[in-house]
Amino acid sequence: MAPRCRAKSKRSGQRCKAPAVFGWAVCRMHGARGGHGSGKKNPAYKHGLRSQELVEMRKAINELVREGKEVEGLIS
């Protein structure tokens, strides 16, 4: 017999009786292989201004600006 889903109902307190997806602890109804892709593969993707890549780039730029201001303060 296939392993069963480990998800538990809030209402009854009993475990789900559906078979778990291979390599997962839960069934397809409780999160196995769910969700959307990241970046342009996500249907909610609009412009990329808040993508992980741009957020990291902005952090790096801000850090360089901070370091530049520190150096400027030491020179003056």
Secondary structure, 3 states (H helix, E strand, C coil): CCCECCCECCCCCCECCCECCCCCCCCHHHCCCCCCCCHHHCCCCCCCCCCHHHHHHHHHHHHHHHHHHHHHHHHC
